[in-house]
């Protein structure tokens, strides 16, 4: 087996490979279809090449690895199996020192990997303890390389080895990722690891940390995996965010449909969203067709919204045309479309809405630009001439733009104020707002009263500062009162610092109990 294969195997033991949804490939042809380049941290970086380049890349990788190992070997002993542990320790120590001194140079890593590949499982297991007193850098490198070899040679011993010599004790994802890599070679062990977690208390079960393992097992036996996860749900374990990696490697709509149907057996909408987002990238109409078969109106509506926003984010024009054609209420869907249109495609939004017939395009453009006033003031300013506004609307737009510029830069705000024809109106309104305590109280009470329209666990946080400054936030429909309180406070604090409110935020309402009534 070529050393280039092991370079890739070793590097994908890092967390990065799994957190972006990649998994270790056991097929050598698949692995060697990757490009190796020097990297500051690991010595080698992995970059996937396109399918039509795999053949040439395989040959290049094989030639590169073979030539470097042959041309740069320090002794004949490294070309054949070592005869004693002393020889092994000396050779490995020399290579680790070279890697530590020059981590950007890949040759020493290639040679070390090729050297370790020729060791037996017994020699690998015996080697690790001999380097426990080495530098942290050397020990960490060696343990990861040995772990990759053990996963290939004897997967059943890999987890115990990783637990004993964990090179990343401060990284809680390391051992779950090792389990996922072992499961690539031995799915039965992967299911065994999963079943062992059933013995834990519900609060100690972290399926989210094992999402890479779940992804591997889903490819092996999806039905068995769902049956097992149903047992976790019965125990009260949290399944949300456990399926974030599922679906990344699926290619056809039929595969997504099968995954969706199996996941629905768990009767938990929270686990379906990430799968539908990926499915929508492949065939959004197929997703919507499947959702239309769901009898529960609330479930169908909730899941359809996920597809709507996902499709709008990826292909806004195509999605907008589809949803507008299918909608029974054109007015409402147009509002939804404009709200969901990606901000970085704002120009396309104006073009699209202008091309629609039998609607008040000017009104929709006004509403859309108003929504962007604080986020993209320069864009809104550049497009004001494309809409028809009355005097009050013009003043409102320019006031919003002034406030937006003022939030980011006093210099930009002053420059805008000197160019707008509504300077006096803006300053007059600003002065009135800053000096009107009655107006401040009215606004706060208006929001506070709206808060009481909601049910379930909720909280309202408010900070009242000097000179009429204030900040507030509220949250609703949370599973616990404490969670509602903490979230409301954290959001309020963020606004407090943004608007320079000197007093801290406090909870002014819990549940349905009104705890204050501000008076002007």
C-alpha positions in Angstrom: 0.0 0.0 0.0 1.4 3.4 -0.9 2.5 5.8 1.7 0.4 8.6 0.1 -2.7 6.7 1.2 -1.5 6.9 4.8 -0.8 10.6 4.5 -4.4 11.2 3.7 -5.7 8.8 6.3 -3.7 10.4 9.0 -4.7 13.9 8.1 -8.4 13.1 8.0 -8.1 12.0 11.6 -8.3 15.7 12.4 -11.6 17.3 13.4 -11.8 19.5 10.4 -12.4 16.7 7.9 -15.5 15.5 9.8 -16.9 18.9 10.8 -17.2 19.8 7.1 -19.0 16.5 6.5 -16.2 14.5 5.1 -15.5 10.9 6.2 -12.5 8.7 5.8 -12.5 6.8 2.5 -11.3 3.2 2.7 -11.0 2.8 -1.0 -7.4 3.5 -2.0 -8.3 4.8 -5.4 -10.6 7.3 -3.9 -8.0 8.5 -1.4 -5.1 8.8 -3.7 -7.2 10.9 -6.0 -6.2 13.8 -3.7 -3.5 16.3 -3.8 -0.8 16.7 -1.1 0.9 20.0 -0.4 2.9 21.3 2.5 1.0 22.9 5.3 2.2 24.8 8.3 0.3 22.9 11.0 0.2 19.3 9.9 3.0 19.2 7.3 0.6 18.1 4.7 -2.7 19.6 3.5 -5.4 17.7 1.7 -7.3 19.1 -1.3 -9.8 17.0 -3.2 -9.4 17.0 -7.0 -12.1 16.6 -9.5 -13.2 13.2 -10.8 -11.7 13.6 -14.2 -8.3 14.2 -12.7 -8.2 11.2 -10.4 -6.2 8.9 -12.8 -3.4 11.4 -13.3 -3.4 12.4 -9.6 -3.1 8.8 -8.6 0.0 8.4 -10.7 1.5 11.6 -9.6 0.9 10.8 -5.9 2.4 7.3 -6.3 5.4 8.6 -8.1 5.9 11.4 -5.6 5.7 9.2 -2.6 7.9 6.4 -4.0 10.6 8.8 -5.2 10.8 10.7 -2.0 10.9 7.6 0.2 13.6 6.0 -2.0 15.7 9.1 -2.7 15.7 10.5 0.9 16.0 7.3 2.9 18.8 7.8 5.5 19.7 4.1 5.7 19.1 0.8 4.2 17.3 -0.3 7.4 14.4 2.0 6.5 13.8 0.1 3.3 13.1 -3.2 5.0 11.3 -4.2 8.1 13.2 -3.2 11.3 14.8 -6.0 13.3 14.5 -4.6 16.8 12.5 -2.1 18.8 15.8 -0.2 19.3 16.1 0.3 15.6 12.5 1.4 15.4 12.8 3.9 18.2 15.9 5.4 16.6 14.4 5.7 13.2 11.1 7.1 14.4 12.9 9.6 16.8 15.0 11.0 14.0 12.1 11.5 11.7 9.9 13.1 14.4 12.8 15.5 15.1 13.0 16.5 11.5 9.2 17.0 11.3 9.3 19.2 14.5 12.2 21.3 13.1 10.6 21.8 9.7 6.8 21.0 9.8 6.3 22.6 6.3 8.5 19.9 4.6 6.5 16.9 3.6 9.2 14.4 2.9 9.9 13.4 6.5 6.2 12.9 7.1 6.0 10.6 4.0 9.0 8.6 5.2 7.6 8.3 8.7 4.2 7.1 7.4 5.8 4.6 5.1 8.1 3.4 7.9 5.2 2.9 10.3 3.1 1.1 7.7 5.6 -1.7 7.6 5.4 -2.3 11.4 3.2 -5.1 12.8 0.3 -4.3 15.1 2.3 -5.5 18.0 5.2 -3.2 17.2 2.9 -0.2 16.8 1.3 -0.9 20.2 4.7 -1.3 21.8 6.1 1.9 20.2 3.7 4.5 21.6 4.7 4.1 25.3 8.4 4.6 24.4 7.6 8.1 23.3 5.5 9.2 26.3 8.3 11.5 27.6 8.9 13.1 24.2 7.9 16.6 23.4 4.2 17.3 23.1 4.5 18.0 19.4 6.4 14.7 18.7 4.1 12.6 20.8 0.9 14.1 19.3 2.2 13.5 15.7 3.3 10.0 16.4 0.1 8.9 18.2 -2.1 10.2 15.4 0.0 8.4 12.8 0.0 5.2 14.8 -3.8 5.4 15.4 -4.4 5.6 11.7 -2.3 2.5 11.1 -4.2 0.6 13.9 -7.5 1.6 12.3 -6.3 0.0 9.1 -4.6 -3.1 10.5 -6.8 -3.9 13.5 -9.8 -1.5 14.0 -10.9 -3.3 17.1 -7.9 -2.1 19.1 -8.0 1.5 17.8 -10.5 3.1 20.3 -8.7 1.6 23.4 -5.4 2.9 22.0 -6.8 6.3 21.3 -8.4 6.5 24.8 -5.1 5.6 26.5 -2.8 7.9 24.4 -5.3 10.6 23.5 -3.1 13.3 21.8 -6.0 15.9 22.0 -7.4 15.6 25.6 -8.8 19.1 25.4 -10.7 18.4 22.3 -13.9 16.4 23.2 -14.6 15.5 19.6 -11.5 13.4 19.2 -12.7 10.1 20.5 -16.1 10.3 18.8 -14.3 10.9 15.5 -12.1 7.9 16.1 -15.2 5.8 16.6 -16.5 7.1 13.2 -13.2 6.2 11.5 -13.3 2.7 13.0 -16.9 2.3 11.9 -15.8 3.0 8.3 -13.7 -0.2 8.5 -15.9 -2.1 10.9 -19.6 -1.0 10.9 -20.4 -3.7 13.5 -18.1 -1.9 16.0 -19.8 1.4 15.2 -23.2 0.0 16.1 -21.6 -1.5 19.2 -20.3 1.9 20.3 -23.7 3.4 19.7 -25.5 0.7 21.7 -23.1 1.2 24.6 -24.3 4.8 24.9 -27.8 3.5 25.6 -26.6 2.6 29.1 -25.9 6.2 29.9 -28.3 8.6 31.6 -30.3 10.7 29.1 -28.5 13.9 30.1 -25.1 12.2 29.5 -25.9 11.1 26.0 -24.4 13.4 23.4 -25.5 12.3 20.0 -24.5 15.6 18.5 -20.9 14.9 19.2 -21.3 11.5 17.5 -22.9 12.9 14.3 -20.0 11.7 12.2 -20.5 8.2 13.5 -24.2 8.4 12.8 -23.4 9.5 9.3 -21.2 6.4 8.7 -23.7 4.0 10.1 -26.5 5.6 8.1 -24.6 4.6 4.9 -24.1 1.1 6.2 -27.6 0.2 7.5 -30.0 3.1 7.7 -33.0 1.1 9.0 -31.0 -0.5 11.8 -29.7 3.0 12.7 -33.2 4.5 12.9 -34.4 1.5 15.0 -31.5 2.1 17.4 -32.1 5.9 17.6 -35.7 5.2 18.4 -34.5 3.6 21.6 -32.5 6.8 22.4 -35.6 8.8 21.9 -37.6 6.6 24.3 -34.9 7.2 26.9 -35.4 11.0 26.5 -32.1 11.7 24.7 -32.0 14.8 22.5 -31.8 13.9 18.8 -31.7 17.5 17.5 -28.5 18.4 15.6 -27.4 14.8 15.5 -28.0 14.5 11.8 -26.2 17.5 10.5 -23.8 15.4 8.5 -26.4 13.1 7.0 -27.1 13.7 3.4 -23.9 15.5 2.4 -22.7 12.5 0.4 -26.0 11.6 -1.2 -26.3 12.2 -4.9 -29.8 11.4 -6.1 -33.3 12.5 -5.0 -34.3 8.9 -4.5 -31.5 8.5 -1.8 -32.7 11.7 0.0 -36.3 10.4 -0.2 -35.3 7.1 1.5 -33.4 9.0 4.2 -36.3 11.4 4.8 -38.8 8.6 5.1 -36.6 6.7 7.6 -36.0 9.8 9.7 -39.7 10.5 9.8 -40.2 7.3 11.7 -38.6 9.1 14.7 -41.4 11.6 14.7 -39.2 14.6 15.4 -39.3 17.5 13.0 -36.1 19.0 14.4 -34.0 16.3 12.8 -35.4 16.7 9.3 -34.3 20.3 8.6 -30.6 19.7 7.7 -31.6 16.7 5.4 -34.2 18.8 3.6 -31.8 21.7 3.1 -29.4 19.3 1.3 -32.1 17.6 -0.6 -33.4 20.9 -1.8 -30.1 21.6 -3.4 -30.6 18.5 -5.5 -34.3 18.7 -6.3 -36.4 21.2 -4.4 -39.6 20.3 -6.3 -39.2 16.6 -5.2 -38.9 17.7 -1.6 -42.1 19.8 -1.9 -43.9 17.0 -3.7 -43.1 14.7 -0.8 -44.1 17.3 1.8 -47.5 17.7 0.1 -48.2 14.0 1.0 -47.9 14.8 4.7 -51.4 14.9 6.2 -50.6 17.0 9.3 -51.0 20.6 8.2 -48.8 22.1 10.9 -45.9 19.7 10.1 -46.3 20.2 6.4 -46.3 24.0 6.7 -43.2 24.0 9.1 -41.1 21.7 6.8 -42.2 23.6 3.7 -40.9 26.8 5.2 -37.4 25.2 5.5 -37.4 24.3 1.9 -38.7 27.7 0.9 -35.9 29.6 2.6 -33.3 27.1 1.5 -34.3 27.3 -2.2 -34.6 31.1 -2.0 -31.1 31.3 -0.6 -29.6 29.2 -3.3 -31.6 30.1 -6.4 -33.8 33.1 -5.6 -35.2 33.8 -9.1 -36.1 30.2 -9.9 -37.6 29.6 -6.4 -39.5 32.9 -6.6 -41.0 32.0 -10.0 -42.0 28.6 -8.7 -43.6 29.7 -5.4 -45.5 32.6 -7.0 -46.9 30.3 -9.7 -48.1 27.8 -7.1 -49.4 30.3 -4.5 -53.1 30.7 -3.8 -52.4 34.1 -2.1 -50.1 36.1 -4.4 -49.9 39.0 -2.1 -48.6 37.0 0.9 -46.2 34.9 -1.1 -44.7 38.1 -2.7 -44.1 39.5 0.8 -42.4 36.3 1.8 -40.3 36.2 -1.3 -39.0 39.7 -0.8 -38.3 39.0 2.9 -36.4 35.8 2.1 -34.3 37.2 -0.9 -30.6 37.0 -0.1 -29.1 40.4 0.8 -26.1 39.9 -1.4 -28.5 39.5 -4.4 -30.5 42.7 -3.7 -30.1 44.0 -7.2 -31.6 40.8 -8.6 -34.5 41.2 -6.2 -35.4 44.7 -7.7 -35.1 43.3 -11.2 -37.3 40.3 -10.4 -40.1 42.3 -8.7 -40.1 44.9 -11.5 -40.6 42.1 -14.1 -43.8 40.8 -12.4 -47.2 41.8 -13.9 -50.5 42.7 -12.3 -48.9 43.9 -9.1 -47.9 47.2 -7.5 -44.1 46.6 -8.1 -43.3 50.1 -6.7 -44.9 49.2 -3.4 -43.0 46.0 -3.0 -39.7 47.7 -3.9 -40.4 50.4 -1.3 -41.0 47.8 1.4 -37.9 45.8 0.3 -35.6 48.8 0.3 -37.0 49.9 3.7 -36.0 46.5 5.1 -32.4 47.0 3.8 -32.0 50.6 5.1 -30.1 49.6 8.2 -28.1 46.7 6.6 -27.2 48.2 3.2 -27.6 52.0 3.4 -25.4 52.7 0.4 -27.3 50.3 -1.8 -30.6 51.8 -0.7 -29.4 55.3 -1.4 -28.2 54.3 -4.8 -31.6 52.9 -5.7 -34.0 55.5 -4.3 -34.4 57.0 -7.7 -35.9 53.7 -9.0 -39.0 54.1 -6.8 -41.8 56.6 -6.5 -42.1 58.2 -3.1 -44.3 60.9 -1.6 -42.8 63.5 0.7 -43.4 61.7 4.0 -41.9 58.5 2.5 -38.8 60.3 1.3 -38.2 61.8 4.7 -38.7 58.5 6.4 -36.2 56.8 4.0 -33.6 59.5 4.5 -34.1 59.5 8.3 -33.5 55.7 8.4 -30.4 56.1 6.2 -29.1 58.8 8.5 -29.6 56.6 11.5 -27.9 53.7 9.7 -24.9 55.8 8.8 -24.8 57.2 12.3 -24.6 53.8 13.9 -21.5 52.9 11.9 -19.7 56.2 11.5 -20.3 59.7 12.6 -18.3 61.0 9.7 -20.4 59.1 7.2 -23.6 60.3 9.0 -22.4 64.0 8.8 -21.5 63.6 5.2 -24.9 62.2 4.4 -26.7 64.9 6.4 -24.9 67.6 4.4 -26.1 66.1 1.1 -29.7 65.2 1.9 -32.4 67.7 1.0 -34.2 66.7 4.2 -31.6 67.8 6.7 -33.9 70.0 8.8 -36.6 67.3 8.9 -34.2 64.7 10.0 -32.6 66.8 12.7 -36.0 67.9 13.9 -37.3 64.4 14.2 -34.0 63.2 15.9 -34.3 66.0 18.5 -37.9 65.2 19.2 -37.1 61.6 19.7 -34.1 62.2 21.9 -35.9 64.6 24.2 -39.3 63.0 24.4 -39.5 60.7 27.5 -43.1 60.2 26.7 -42.3 58.8 23.3 -39.7 56.5 24.8 -42.1 55.1 27.3 -44.8 54.7 24.7 -42.4 52.6 22.5 -41.3 50.4 25.3 -44.9 49.8 26.5 -46.0 49.1 23.0 -43.5 46.3 22.6 -44.2 45.1 26.2 -47.9 44.8 25.4 -47.1 42.9 22.2 -45.1 40.5 24.3 -48.2 39.5 26.3 -49.8 38.2 23.1 -47.6 35.1 23.3 -48.0 32.1 25.5 -45.8 29.5 27.2 -42.4 30.3 28.8 -41.3 33.9 28.0 -39.3 36.8 29.4 -39.0 40.5 28.8 -35.6 42.2 29.7 -35.2 46.0 29.8 -32.4 48.4 30.5 -33.2 52.1 31.3 -30.4 54.5 30.9 -29.8 58.2 31.4 -30.7 60.8 28.8 -33.6 58.7 27.5 -31.5 55.8 26.3 -33.0 52.3 26.7 -32.6 48.7 25.4 -34.9 45.8 25.5 -35.4 42.3 24.3 -38.0 39.5 24.8 -38.2 35.8 24.0 -41.2 33.5 23.9 -42.1 29.8 23.6 -39.0 28.5 25.4 -39.0 25.1 27.2 -38.1 26.6 30.6 -38.5 29.9 32.3 -34.8 30.0 33.2 -33.8 29.6 29.5 -36.2 32.4 28.5 -34.8 34.7 31.2 -31.2 34.1 30.3 -31.8 34.5 26.6 -33.7 37.7 27.0 -31.0 39.1 29.3 -28.2 38.2 26.9 -29.9 39.8 23.9 -30.8 42.9 25.9 -27.2 43.3 27.1 -26.0 43.2 23.5 -28.3 46.0 22.6 -27.4 47.9 25.8 -23.8 48.1 24.8 -24.6 49.0 21.2 -26.7 52.0 22.3 -24.6 53.0 25.2 -27.2 52.4 27.9 -25.4 52.7 31.3 -27.7 50.6 33.5 -27.8 46.8 33.3 -30.6 44.8 31.8 -33.2 43.3 34.2 -36.1 40.9 33.8 -39.3 42.8 34.0 -41.7 40.0 33.3 -41.9 36.2 33.8 -44.5 34.1 32.2 -47.8 36.1 32.4 -47.0 38.2 35.4 -46.6 41.9 34.5 -43.9 43.3 36.8 -43.8 47.0 35.8 -45.8 49.8 34.2 -43.7 52.6 33.0 -45.1 56.1 33.3 -43.9 59.1 31.3 
